[in-house]
Amino acid sequence: MAAISAVKYAKLKTLKKILCASVFLTEYGGAEARTYLEEQVGPGYSISYWNLNENPITKENYNDSHPLKTCDILLGDTFLGEKYARFLKESSVKWLHSSSAGVDKLTGINDFKDYLEDVGFENALVITRTSYVESMVVYCLAQICSHQHGLDVYRQQEAQNLWKTMKVRPLSSKVVGILGVGDVGGSIAAACKQALNMRCVGYSSRTTQKENFDHIYTNDLDSLLAECDFVVNTLPSSPATKHLLSGDRLKSAAGKSPVFINVGRGSIIDEDSIIRAVDSNWISHAVLDVVEVEPLPADSKLWGNPKVTITPHISGGPVAEITYPFVVDSFVANLKLLKEDKPLQLVVDYEKGY
């Protein structure tokens, strides 16, 4: 998480004009969502709304009175970055709160890269993210427990009218490796450690120690892969993480052939590498909530593979119509931290890309 300079933090405390352009409040949540935002934000702020899908920003309508030009806080969607990134330099926006946990669909596009190059990191707007960590923890625990206790096998046996037990060792004898030790990875480790009594190891490029991790492999991915019965990816998409597990990388896991669970970003591994890893038994199963190309094409080789489980990017939990409380609560939590002169949470580090 990036540190905010004292000068920039002081400016954030003065911001009062909010433009809500997130589809979760302008399209899906309806009047109920907007009322919720206004009640949670409270007095002292002005809030306006703009639907980027119904009213695209153009050079013709982007005048001095346009909400994006006059607001200083943008509550928006980074996955719609193409619709507004090129106008940020001429706006008054100092803080963008993203409805998503990942921001690569904004920070990775050329218009935003041009914006950063023009204004520099110190003068660029602050980006904070929405967390869906509770739902992601539940998803990962469900997958770990299901695979450890052979629930898929028992479903198949039920269809065959077959009563047959399997020998299953307790999860307390198993090791879970978590790629990424931030808010999501740390919360998954806490749940696995405290609820399931598992040994938890992590992978990080910088961190060496953290609560709930028995060990962190700093820049030593192969050693983590060799130790684990379950490998959970929570890493965001960045140049450093793209295809990190592609090629022969998962061969290091072949000794234990762990279950691989991906709730981070699909760009961590390409499709052919997943197929090769399960076919070679480097991993025993791949649980994919995210894939490199979404939606997953109908002709993908991943569909129908008995060693692959696919869910359509739902580990974050809520459907679009009820996502707005997550977005608003994360945003308002940071508003309160500003008022209390405390550091903001889930701040994007431009140098790291997340």
Secondary structure, 3 states (H helix, E strand, C coil): CCCCCHHHHHHHCCCCEEEECCHHHHHHCHHHHHHHHHHHHCCCCEEEECCCCCCCCCCCCCCCCCHHHHCCEEEECHHHHHHCHHHHHHCCCCEEEECCCCCHHHHCCHHHHHHHHHHCCCCCCEEECCCCHHHHHHHHHHHHHHHHCCHHHHHHHHHCCCCCCCCCCCHHHCEEEEECCCHHHHHHHHHHHHHHCCEEEEEECCCCCCCCCCEEEECCHHHHHHHCCEEEECCCCCCCCCCCCCCCHHHHHCCCCCEEEECCCHHHCCHHHHHHHHHCCCCCEEEECCCCCCCCCCCCCCCCCCCEEECCCCCCCCCHHHCHHHHHHHHHHHHHHHHCCCCCCCECCCCCCC
